[in-house]
């Protein structure tokens, strides 16, 4: 019979090998405990809710002034309001100080950018802070430039109580389609 290879000389066990195995097991156990505690602490202290709104146009036919009036709610599909408030005139008011991302798109009704007939010359869409009056300011001023759509977004600091107004040059009518005309804000940094 032929002896197996490597069986002729047993290797001595090193005393530090057991210490290394113990250190490895303790490291793994420590990592598991740290992950568990982190999840427990974060679960108890949820991050603050982010204020945000995605609004649809409250289309009422003929417009009496330049202001666009907005609405939100689960019955309207993709629109929602969490944090900011809508007043009776459809204007959005923020409830917390912070830096907000504003976005807006307005598509003109019965408009085709392919027809170059005398259309809406110098049509203008503006977004601004209309109250408090102490610091009314224009945030966005957009032209349609012979087209049918104006769209933009920006970051801006807003304070509690700031009411945002959106205005469209009269007598132009915005499209009431929620895919074409919408306005929204999102708190990105408190």
N, C-alpha and C positions, 0 to 999 in steps of 0.2 A: 504494500500500500504506500502511496505517495502522500507525504504530509502536505496540507494546504499551505498555499503561499501566505506569508506574513504571520503565521501562527507560531513561528519558532521563537520569537522574542517579544514578550509582552512589554508594552510601554508603561512606564510608571505614571500614575495619576498625579497631576500637579495640584498642589493645595489651592492655588489661586483660581483654578477653573470653576470650582464651586462658588467662589466669591463673585466671579463674572456672571455666572448664571443667575445668582441671587440679585445682582445689580440690574440685570436685564429684566427680570420679572418685576422688580420694584419700579423700574422706569415705566414699564408698560402699565402697571397698576396706577401709578401716579398720573399718567396721561389720561387714563380712563376716568379717574376721579376728577381731574381738572375739567375735562369736557362735560362731565355730569354737572358739576357745580356751576360752570359757565351757563349751561342751558337752564339750570334752575334759576339763577339770578336774572338772566335776560327774560325768562318767562314771567317772572314776578314784576319786572320793571319794563313794560313794553315801551317802545319809543313813542313820542307824542304823535298824535294823528296829524296828518298833513292837510291843510285847508286846500280845497280845490273845487272848481266848478267847470262844467261844460254846458253851455247854454245854447238854446235854439231861439230863433227869431220868433217873436210874438207878432205874427203878421195879421194886421187888422184892416188891410185894404189901403184906402187913401191915408196918406201921412199928413198930419197937421203941422209938424215941425221937423227939424233935422234929426232929432234923436231916434235911434233904433231902440226898441224895447225888447227885452229878452225874457225867457221863461225857462224853467227846468222842472224835472220831476220824473218819477218812474213811468208814468203813463205816456211820456213823450219818447220812450225808447232809450236812446243812448245819452240823453242829457241827465245831469245830476248836479246836486248842490251839497257840499259838505264843508261847513265852516262859514264861508261868506253868505251874505243875505241878499235877497232881491227885494227892493222896495216896491210900492204899489205901481210905480211908473216903469218897472222892468229894468231898473238900474242896479248894478252890483255894488255892494258895500262890503269891504273887508273887515274882519273882526279881530285880526291879530297883526301886530307889526312884523315886518320881515321883507325878504326879497322874494318877489313873485315873478313867475314866467307868465307873460300875457301872450295869447295868440288869438288871431282873428282872421276870418276869411269872409268876404262878402262878394257874392256874385249878383250882378244886376239882372233883374227879370227882363224877359223878352229882349235879350241882347245877344248878338252874334259878333264875335271878333272878326269874322270873315266878311261881314258887310261893312263897307266903309262909307255908308251913308252918314249924313250929318247926325251923329249920335251924341252921346253924353260928353260934350267938351268940358274939359277941366273938372271932371267928376272927382270929388274928394271924400275920403273916408278918414275920420279922425277918432282917436281914442284918447281920453284925457281924464284927469281927476277934476270932477266938477264940484265936489264938496269935500271938506270944508272950503269955503270960498277964500279963506286966508292963504291957501297955497294951491289955487287952481292952476293946472299946468297941462299942456299938451304932451302926451307920451308918444303917440304915433300919428303921423300924417301921411296918408297914402294916396297916390293918384292911380287912376285906372289906365292912363296913357293910351287911350283909344281901344282898350280891351274891355272885357266884361268882368274880370276878377281882380280883386285887390286882396293880398294876403301878406301877413307879416307876423313876427313874434319878437319879443325882447324881454330882458330881465330888467326889473325896476324895483326900487324900494317903495313899499306902501306902508301907511300907518293905520292903526285902528280907526275906523270911521271914514276912511277915504272912500268916496263913491265914484265909480268909474262910469263915464258916459261915452257912448259911441254915437257918432253923427255921420250922416250921409247927405251929401248935397241934394237939396230939393230940386225938382220934383221926381228924381230918380227913385225907382222902386227896387228893393232888394228881393232876390229870390227867396221864397219861404221854404225851399227844400233844405232839409237839415244836412244833407251832404254837400251843399253849396254855400250855405251861410251859417256860420257858427262863431262863438266867442267863448274864451275860457281863460281861467287863471289857475295857477298852482303855486303854493308856497314851497319854495325850494330851500330857504334858509331862514330860520326864526331869528 
